[in-house]
Amino acid sequence: MKKLNHFPSQELEREFSVILSLTVPLDAENTSSDKGTLKLKNAVEDARKRVQELTDSSLASALETQLDTIYQHERELVSHRGGLAIYVSTDEVYYYHLGLPTPSNVVLGAYPNVHPLIEAFQFTSDFHVLVLNGENFEIYRGNSSGIDKIEIEDEDAPTTLENALGDELDGGELNHGTFGGPRGSSGGQSFHGHNETSQEKEIDRRNYFRQVSRYVNDHYSKEENLPLIVYALTENASLFRELTNNKYLSDYQIEKSGSGISKQEIESEVLELLMKIRQDEQSALVKRFRETSPEFRIENIKEDLAVSAIQGRIEELAIKKGYQTKGRISESGQVDETADVDFVEELIYKTLQSKGQVEIISDDLMPEEFNIVARLRY
């Protein structure tokens, strides 16, 4: 069994004689619940029934053997919020943890059912999350499946305000002096007082955020070229944005305290933000399709869509969520409407083969006249 974290993936782009696609919704509130295990078991047993209907006994036996391995990993599979997508071939089982909830579904066919993957990965795939407050920071790497904390082992990293500024720390430091006696004598001790003024603390905060910005930019953003989402109180996020020159800094941010929060709390807020980003990007996508000139746009016409996919001319393919229609695409691009084959799945597969982008658009955002529409490269 192999976990996949990116889409498209080479593992699902290869030719299959037959493949099972299972999607399972996972409990968003309680990942330790038995509900996820029961849902997984129901999906596996439903898949087993589909497999037993195959006329090729060797294929059926190979798929059943792979299905049996799923139970060996059930705790790992259900310990997540959102959705689970499993792909069972005759020689391997692949799975994704998805940030988006997925319906319970089992599909047996020649192509993997990648609709849930498209929805999960079509916008804002990988990113960094900087959890920042005035005293320390943490950084996470994430995608629509969730986030993982990056452990910083560099002793010189400005992980805390004290480590970063050291002797340069102003606010809150107690200044000592001496009085009486000549230089070098053991004269009395004087106290100038605590430098706890708001001005000094502000200087510390600005200096600290500059160091954090430089470190994150040099060690993560420039190395991985990923968007950086800041998780911080509004005033901290604003100051960081003012001081940084990180070109990967996202326009989106999470304006909540970054102090004393769990990974689960951060992940929940991040996944909620991703929903907002997806909605904004879908709206921008629909606008782009509307503004595309007619000679570079195909709407709903199966034959034209099929030929363009075979020729590798489709740059972007947008499909209304839930839209289905039958039809087998031949090698020349002809469509057999009598075939009991999912035309949309075939079109998606051929578009991805030529490195085209595929998006699933929610019904409320997709224009009424579009069920499926393509933007052409030429």
Salt bridges, closest charged atoms under 4 A:
GLU11 OE2 - LYS2 NZ 2.74
GLU45 OE1 - ARG48 NE 3.28
ASP46 OD1 - ARG50 NE 3.48
GLU64 OE1 - ARG48 NH1 3.23
ASP68 OD1 - ARG48 NH2 3.12
GLU76 OE1 - HIS73 ND1 3.58
ASP91 OD1 - ARG14 NH2 3.04
GLU119 OE1 - LYS321 NZ 3.22
ASP126 OD2 - HIS6 NE2 2.79
GLU138 OE2 - LYS149 NZ 3.11
ASP148 OD1 - LYS263 NZ 3.63
GLU202 OE1 - ARG205 NH2 2.83
GLU202 OE2 - ARG206 NH1 3.93
ASP218 OD1 - LYS222 NZ 3.50
GLU224 OE1 - HIS128 NE2 3.40
GLU224 OE2 - ARG141 NH2 2.74
GLU242 OE2 - ARG206 NH2 2.78
GLU269 OE2 - LYS256 NZ 2.76
ASP280 OD1 - LYS276 NZ 3.22
GLU299 OE2 - ARG297 NE 2.82
GLU315 OE1 - ARG377 NE 2.84
GLU316 OE2 - ARG288 NH2 2.69
GLU316 OE1 - ARG375 NH1 2.50
GLU337 OE1 - LYS302 NZ 2.85
ASP340 OD1 - LYS326 NZ 3.16
GLU345 OE2 - HIS115 ND1 2.80
GLU369 OE2 - ARG290 NH1 3.40
